[in-house]
Amino acid sequence: MKCISVYTDNFEKFSDIMDEVMETELTENEEKEFDGITVSHSGEVPEHYLDRMSTKPEVVVMKDKSRGTTILQHGKVFEILVPELENANA
């Protein structure tokens, strides 16, 4: 899964830029700023990362069914986990 980190603890601001973040192609380790909020492509995370993080009491797990993404919020960061398309290499 691809992990996109959004460095804010403000859910309203995160929600405001979510569409723009999802429409922007970032290369691995690339950072970009959206409305004063730093966003970076944090690379790939293994499948068990979501399982491990979701058991921690300080982590909020949200699902965006329309996009097929999972959002983790902890501390001052939101992590958007984007599953890889199975036929992406086809």
Backbone as JSON Lines, residues from 0, in Angstrom:
{"i":0,"aa":"M","n":[0.83,-1.19,0.0],"ca":[0.0,0.0,0.0],"c":[0.87,1.25,0.0]}
{"i":1,"aa":"K","n":[0.43,2.22,-0.75],"ca":[1.11,3.51,-0.77],"c":[0.65,4.3,0.44]}
{"i":2,"aa":"C","n":[1.57,5.02,1.07],"ca":[1.25,5.83,2.24],"c":[1.53,7.3,1.93]}
{"i":3,"aa":"I","n":[0.5,8.13,2.09],"ca":[0.63,9.57,1.91],"c":[0.42,10.2,3.29]}
{"i":4,"aa":"S","n":[1.42,10.92,3.76],"ca":[1.35,11.57,5.08],"c":[0.93,13.02,4.92]}
{"i":5,"aa":"V","n":[-0.02,13.43,5.74],"ca":[-0.52,14.81,5.74],"c":[-0.25,15.34,7.15]}
{"i":6,"aa":"Y","n":[0.63,16.34,7.24],"ca":[1.12,16.81,8.53],"c":[0.25,17.93,9.1]}
{"i":7,"aa":"T","n":[-0.84,17.5,9.74],"ca":[-1.72,18.41,10.46],"c":[-2.51,17.58,11.47]}
{"i":8,"aa":"D","n":[-2.96,18.22,12.53],"ca":[-3.85,17.54,13.46],"c":[-5.26,18.13,13.38]}
{"i":9,"aa":"N","n":[-5.49,18.96,12.35],"ca":[-6.77,19.63,12.17],"c":[-7.59,18.87,11.12]}
{"i":10,"aa":"F","n":[-8.62,18.14,11.58],"ca":[-9.42,17.33,10.67],"c":[-10.11,18.17,9.6]}
{"i":11,"aa":"E","n":[-10.57,19.35,9.97],"ca":[-11.26,20.21,9.0],"c":[-10.33,20.61,7.86]}
{"i":12,"aa":"K","n":[-9.1,21.0,8.2],"ca":[-8.13,21.37,7.16],"c":[-7.77,20.14,6.32]}
{"i":13,"aa":"F","n":[-7.6,19.0,6.98],"ca":[-7.31,17.76,6.26],"c":[-8.42,17.46,5.25]}
{"i":14,"aa":"S","n":[-9.67,17.56,5.7],"ca":[-10.82,17.31,4.82],"c":[-10.86,18.27,3.65]}
{"i":15,"aa":"D","n":[-10.49,19.53,3.91],"ca":[-10.53,20.55,2.86],"c":[-9.56,20.25,1.72]}
{"i":16,"aa":"I","n":[-8.41,19.63,2.03],"ca":[-7.4,19.4,0.98],"c":[-7.39,17.95,0.48]}
{"i":17,"aa":"M","n":[-8.19,17.07,1.07],"ca":[-8.16,15.64,0.74],"c":[-8.33,15.38,-0.76]}
{"i":18,"aa":"D","n":[-9.32,15.99,-1.39],"ca":[-9.55,15.75,-2.83],"c":[-8.33,16.15,-3.65]}
{"i":19,"aa":"E","n":[-7.78,17.32,-3.36],"ca":[-6.62,17.81,-4.1],"c":[-5.41,16.89,-3.89]}
{"i":20,"aa":"V","n":[-5.22,16.41,-2.66],"ca":[-4.11,15.5,-2.36],"c":[-4.27,14.21,-3.15]}
{"i":21,"aa":"M","n":[-5.47,13.66,-3.18],"ca":[-5.7,12.38,-3.87],"c":[-5.55,12.5,-5.38]}
{"i":22,"aa":"E","n":[-5.8,13.68,-5.92],"ca":[-5.69,13.88,-7.37],"c":[-4.26,14.19,-7.81]}
{"i":23,"aa":"T","n":[-3.37,14.46,-6.87],"ca":[-1.99,14.83,-7.19],"c":[-1.09,13.6,-7.16]}
{"i":24,"aa":"E","n":[-0.35,13.4,-8.23],"ca":[0.61,12.29,-8.29],"c":[1.91,12.74,-7.64]}
{"i":25,"aa":"L","n":[2.27,12.07,-6.55],"ca":[3.53,12.36,-5.88],"c":[4.47,11.18,-6.09]}
{"i":26,"aa":"T","n":[5.74,11.47,-6.3],"ca":[6.72,10.39,-6.37],"c":[7.17,10.07,-4.95]}
{"i":27,"aa":"E","n":[7.75,8.9,-4.77],"ca":[8.16,8.48,-3.43],"c":[9.09,9.51,-2.8]}
{"i":28,"aa":"N","n":[8.82,9.86,-1.56],"ca":[9.56,10.83,-0.75],"c":[9.39,12.28,-1.22]}
{"i":29,"aa":"E","n":[8.51,12.52,-2.18],"ca":[8.25,13.89,-2.64],"c":[7.33,14.59,-1.64]}
{"i":30,"aa":"E","n":[7.65,15.85,-1.34],"ca":[6.81,16.67,-0.47],"c":[6.19,17.79,-1.27]}
{"i":31,"aa":"K","n":[4.98,18.15,-0.89],"ca":[4.28,19.24,-1.53],"c":[3.45,19.94,-0.47]}
{"i":32,"aa":"E","n":[3.16,21.21,-0.69],"ca":[2.37,21.96,0.28],"c":[1.0,22.28,-0.31]}
{"i":33,"aa":"F","n":[-0.04,22.04,0.49],"ca":[-1.41,22.35,0.12],"c":[-1.99,23.24,1.21]}
{"i":34,"aa":"D","n":[-2.33,24.47,0.86],"ca":[-2.9,25.42,1.82],"c":[-2.09,25.48,3.12]}
{"i":35,"aa":"G","n":[-0.77,25.49,3.0],"ca":[0.11,25.61,4.16],"c":[0.35,24.31,4.91]}
{"i":36,"aa":"I","n":[-0.17,23.19,4.41],"ca":[0.0,21.89,5.06],"c":[0.93,21.04,4.21]}
{"i":37,"aa":"T","n":[1.96,20.49,4.84],"ca":[2.92,19.65,4.13],"c":[2.34,18.25,3.95]}
{"i":38,"aa":"V","n":[2.48,17.75,2.73],"ca":[2.02,16.41,2.37],"c":[3.2,15.7,1.73]}
{"i":39,"aa":"S","n":[3.42,14.44,2.08],"ca":[4.51,13.7,1.44],"c":[4.1,12.28,1.13]}
{"i":40,"aa":"H","n":[4.7,11.75,0.06],"ca":[4.54,10.35,-0.3],"c":[5.57,9.61,0.54]}
{"i":41,"aa":"S","n":[5.1,8.86,1.51],"ca":[6.0,8.21,2.46],"c":[6.42,6.81,2.04]}
{"i":42,"aa":"G","n":[6.17,6.47,0.8],"ca":[6.59,5.16,0.3],"c":[5.54,4.1,0.52]}
{"i":43,"aa":"E","n":[5.98,2.87,0.46],"ca":[5.09,1.72,0.61],"c":[5.12,1.23,2.05]}
{"i":44,"aa":"V","n":[3.97,0.77,2.53],"ca":[3.89,0.14,3.85],"c":[3.36,-1.27,3.66]}
{"i":45,"aa":"P","n":[3.84,-2.22,4.47],"ca":[3.36,-3.6,4.34],"c":[1.91,-3.72,4.84]}
{"i":46,"aa":"E","n":[1.23,-4.77,4.41],"ca":[-0.16,-4.99,4.79],"c":[-0.35,-5.02,6.31]}
{"i":47,"aa":"H","n":[0.6,-5.61,7.05],"ca":[0.44,-5.72,8.5],"c":[0.56,-4.38,9.23]}
{"i":48,"aa":"Y","n":[1.03,-3.33,8.54],"ca":[1.14,-1.99,9.15],"c":[-0.22,-1.51,9.63]}
{"i":49,"aa":"L","n":[-1.25,-1.67,8.79],"ca":[-2.59,-1.24,9.16],"c":[-3.09,-2.02,10.37]}
{"i":50,"aa":"D","n":[-2.87,-3.33,10.38],"ca":[-3.3,-4.15,11.51],"c":[-2.6,-3.71,12.81]}
{"i":51,"aa":"R","n":[-1.31,-3.48,12.71],"ca":[-0.53,-3.08,13.89],"c":[-0.96,-1.71,14.4]}
{"i":52,"aa":"M","n":[-1.12,-0.75,13.49],"ca":[-1.49,0.6,13.9],"c":[-2.91,0.67,14.46]}
{"i":53,"aa":"S","n":[-3.83,-0.12,13.9],"ca":[-5.22,-0.05,14.34],"c":[-5.44,-0.6,15.74]}
{"i":54,"aa":"T","n":[-4.47,-1.31,16.29],"ca":[-4.61,-1.82,17.66],"c":[-4.16,-0.81,18.71]}
{"i":55,"aa":"K","n":[-3.51,0.25,18.28],"ca":[-3.01,1.26,19.22],"c":[-4.15,2.2,19.61]}
{"i":56,"aa":"P","n":[-4.29,2.47,20.91],"ca":[-5.41,3.31,21.36],"c":[-5.33,4.76,20.9]}
{"i":57,"aa":"E","n":[-4.14,5.25,20.58],"ca":[-3.99,6.64,20.16],"c":[-4.21,6.85,18.66]}
{"i":58,"aa":"V","n":[-4.53,5.78,17.94],"ca":[-4.71,5.86,16.49],"c":[-6.2,5.76,16.14]}
{"i":59,"aa":"V","n":[-6.66,6.73,15.36],"ca":[-8.04,6.72,14.85],"c":[-7.98,6.15,13.44]}
{"i":60,"aa":"V","n":[-8.84,5.18,13.15],"ca":[-8.89,4.55,11.83],"c":[-10.19,4.95,11.15]}
{"i":61,"aa":"M","n":[-10.07,5.5,9.93],"ca":[-11.24,5.89,9.15],"c":[-11.15,5.22,7.78]}
{"i":62,"aa":"K","n":[-12.29,4.82,7.25],"ca":[-12.34,4.23,5.92],"c":[-13.04,5.2,4.98]}
{"i":63,"aa":"D","n":[-12.48,5.36,3.79],"ca":[-13.12,6.15,2.75],"c":[-13.52,5.15,1.67]}
{"i":64,"aa":"K","n":[-14.72,4.63,1.78],"ca":[-15.17,3.58,0.86],"c":[-15.26,4.06,-0.58]}
{"i":65,"aa":"S","n":[-15.55,5.33,-0.79],"ca":[-15.67,5.84,-2.16],"c":[-14.33,5.79,-2.9]}
{"i":66,"aa":"R","n":[-13.23,5.91,-2.17],"ca":[-11.89,5.86,-2.77],"c":[-11.18,4.53,-2.52]}
{"i":67,"aa":"G","n":[-11.71,3.74,-1.58],"ca":[-11.06,2.49,-1.23],"c":[-9.81,2.7,-0.38]}
{"i":68,"aa":"T","n":[-9.75,3.82,0.32],"ca":[-8.58,4.13,1.14],"c":[-8.89,4.0,2.62]}
{"i":69,"aa":"T","n":[-7.84,3.87,3.39],"ca":[-7.94,3.88,4.85],"c":[-7.1,5.06,5.34]}
{"i":70,"aa":"I","n":[-7.63,5.78,6.32],"ca":[-6.94,6.94,6.87],"c":[-6.65,6.68,8.33]}
{"i":71,"aa":"L","n":[-5.4,6.83,8.7],"ca":[-4.99,6.72,10.1],"c":[-4.67,8.11,10.6]}
{"i":72,"aa":"Q","n":[-5.16,8.46,11.78],"ca":[-4.83,9.75,12.37],"c":[-4.22,9.5,13.73]}
{"i":73,"aa":"H","n":[-3.02,10.01,13.92],"ca":[-2.34,9.88,15.2],"c":[-1.38,11.04,15.35]}
{"i":74,"aa":"G","n":[-1.33,11.58,16.56],"ca":[-0.47,12.73,16.79],"c":[-0.88,13.87,15.87]}
{"i":75,"aa":"K","n":[0.1,14.41,15.18],"ca":[-0.16,15.54,14.28],"c":[-0.02,15.14,12.83]}
{"i":76,"aa":"V","n":[-0.46,13.9,12.52],"ca":[-0.35,13.43,11.14],"c":[-1.55,12.54,10.79]}
{"i":77,"aa":"F","n":[-1.98,12.69,9.55],"ca":[-2.94,11.77,8.95],"c":[-2.16,10.96,7.94]}
{"i":78,"aa":"E","n":[-2.37,9.65,7.91],"ca":[-1.75,8.8,6.9],"c":[-2.84,8.21,6.04]}
{"i":79,"aa":"I","n":[-2.75,8.47,4.74],"ca":[-3.71,7.92,3.79],"c":[-3.07,6.68,3.19]}
{"i":80,"aa":"L","n":[-3.7,5.53,3.41],"ca":[-3.18,4.27,2.88],"c":[-3.99,3.93,1.62]}
{"i":81,"aa":"V","n":[-3.27,3.88,0.5],"ca":[-3.91,3.65,-0.79],"c":[-3.48,2.27,-1.29]}
{"i":82,"aa":"P","n":[-4.44,1.36,-1.44],"ca":[-4.07,0.03,-1.94],"c":[-3.59,0.1,-3.39]}
{"i":83,"aa":"E","n":[-2.63,-0.73,-3.72],"ca":[-2.13,-0.79,-5.09],"c":[-3.16,-1.49,-5.96]}
{"i":84,"aa":"L","n":[-3.34,-1.0,-7.16],"ca":[-4.23,-1.69,-8.09],"c":[-3.58,-2.98,-8.54]}
{"i":85,"aa":"E","n":[-4.33,-4.06,-8.55],"ca":[-3.75,-5.37,-8.87],"c":[-3.22,-5.44,-10.29]}
{"i":86,"aa":"N","n":[-3.83,-4.71,-11.21],"ca":[-3.37,-4.76,-12.58],"c":[-2.54,-3.54,-12.97]}
{"i":87,"aa":"A","n":[-1.93,-2.91,-11.98],"ca":[-1.13,-1.69,-12.24],"c":[0.1,-2.02,-13.1]}
{"i":88,"aa":"N","n":[0.61,-3.23,-12.99],"ca":[1.8,-3.6,-13.75],"c":[1.46,-4.23,-15.1]}
{"i":89,"aa":"A","n":[0.2,-4.33,-15.41],"ca":[-0.21,-4.97,-16.66],"c":[-0.03,-4.05,-17.84]}
